[in-house]
Amino acid sequence: MVNSYVVPLNDFMQDYIANILCAIANSFGISTNSVTVCVDAEEFHVYTEKGEIDISKKDFARQLIESTVKGMLSPLKGIFWLQKITITTSTKE
């Protein structure tokens, strides 16, 4: 979602984004099939069904995750980083 509007994605992009976000959570030792990322101009949060992943204390990890998410979404039309973006994904079991 960008500014509360759903941005439709094809199956490839849905799976690609879901796999990357779940792998990020797994890197923090959280085994999950569902991740939500909330981004706006000033904040960046990563959530699983177990709660928020605290990336604020790990500056390098936060920068790496933020640049990864922004990089994978940058080719998509209609995505601008001054907007509020929410990504909710789940992998196929």
Phi, psi and omega in degrees: 000138174237118182049047177071009176252133179286130175257111183290140179235149176284171184302319180301309182295320178301312180294319181300309181295317180299315180296320179293313182294322177292326176293324176298312178299318180298327178296337176267009179083017181251110178276117185210156173248004184219128181222142173236132178241132177241123184229138165216190186299335186241344186229156179213117182230144177236127182236148168235180177294348179266001178117189182282140173275123182280095178259358184292332182275350181244087189300317180298315180297317179299314180296319180295315180294314181299315180291328176296312180296313180296321180295318182286338179266345186301327178287348183284135178289141176091004180256119177230136189284355174272000181261168176272124183237132175235126178243122176240124185226159169209141179272158177281135182278000000 
